[in-house]
Amino acid sequence: MIGISKYKNERLIRMKSLIEEKLSIKLDDDGFKKIMNKYIEIVTPPSYLLTRKERRILNARLNQCTLESIGKMFKRSKENIRQGQDKALRKMMHPRLMNMLLEKMKEEK
């Protein structure tokens, strides 16, 4: 299980339901994890949309790390890590970027 069910993050849940709706598919947690990892790869290198820290936080959360354990890695509070995660997800939920992801996913279908 990834962060979506275990940690009840509203932005992740909203992102998952948006992807399911637009692509007319039903995703399990592993499928969503693969899509999110691909999305992080798509939006990061060319545009540098996400900072290195934001990428590392999202990857760790997708791999079941708790906010507390990530906080220890960065020597920050779990609240600071949560804020970084939310900031990264807000960036990724931008309509232009979501459309880019959905187009890539449709091409791969």
C-alpha positions in Angstrom: 0.0 0.0 0.0 1.2 3.5 -0.7 0.5 6.8 0.9 -2.9 7.2 -0.7 -4.8 4.7 1.5 -2.5 4.6 4.4 -2.0 8.3 5.0 -5.4 9.6 3.8 -3.8 12.5 1.9 -6.7 14.5 0.3 -4.6 15.8 -2.6 -3.4 12.3 -3.5 -7.0 10.9 -3.3 -8.2 13.8 -5.5 -5.4 13.3 -8.0 -6.1 9.5 -8.2 -9.9 10.1 -8.8 -9.1 12.7 -11.4 -6.8 10.3 -13.3 -9.3 7.5 -13.0 -12.1 9.7 -14.3 -10.2 11.2 -17.2 -8.7 7.8 -18.4 -11.9 5.8 -17.6 -9.9 3.3 -15.5 -9.8 2.0 -12.0 -6.4 2.1 -10.3 -5.2 0.0 -7.4 -2.5 1.5 -5.1 0.3 -0.1 -7.1 -1.1 1.2 -10.4 -1.4 4.7 -8.9 2.2 4.5 -7.5 3.5 3.6 -11.0 1.6 6.5 -12.5 2.8 9.0 -9.9 6.4 7.9 -10.3 6.1 8.3 -14.1 4.5 11.7 -13.5 7.3 12.8 -11.3 9.8 11.8 -14.0 7.7 13.6 -16.7 7.4 17.0 -15.0 10.8 17.2 -13.3 13.8 17.0 -15.6 12.7 19.4 -18.4 11.0 22.1 -16.4 12.5 21.6 -13.0 9.1 22.1 -11.6 9.8 20.2 -8.5 12.8 20.8 -6.3 15.1 18.0 -5.4 13.7 18.0 -1.9 10.0 17.8 -3.2 10.9 14.9 -5.4 12.6 13.0 -2.6 9.6 13.6 -0.3 7.1 12.4 -2.8 9.1 9.4 -3.7 9.6 8.5 0.0 5.8 9.0 0.6 5.0 6.8 -2.3 7.3 4.1 -0.8 5.4 4.1 2.5 7.7 6.3 4.5 6.1 8.2 7.3 6.3 12.0 7.7 8.3 11.4 10.8 10.9 9.2 9.1 11.3 11.6 6.2 11.6 14.4 8.7 14.6 12.6 10.3 16.2 12.2 6.9 16.0 16.0 6.2 16.4 17.0 9.9 13.1 18.8 9.7 9.8 18.5 11.6 7.1 16.2 10.2 4.9 19.3 9.7 7.6 20.9 7.5 7.7 17.7 5.5 3.9 17.6 5.2 4.0 21.2 3.9 6.6 20.3 1.3 4.5 17.3 0.2 1.4 19.5 -0.2 3.4 22.2 -2.1 4.7 19.6 -4.5 1.2 18.0 -5.0 -0.3 21.5 -5.6 2.3 22.1 -8.3 1.6 18.7 -9.9 -2.2 19.3 -9.8 -1.8 22.4 -12.1 -4.3 21.8 -15.0 -1.6 22.2 -17.7 0.6 19.6 -16.1 -2.3 17.2 -15.4 -3.3 17.5 -19.1 0.3 16.7 -20.0 0.2 13.6 -17.8 -3.2 12.5 -19.1 -2.0 12.9 -22.7 1.1 10.7 -22.0 -1.1 8.1 -20.3 -3.5 8.0 -23.3 -0.6 7.5 -25.7 0.6 4.5 -23.7 -2.8 2.9 -23.5 
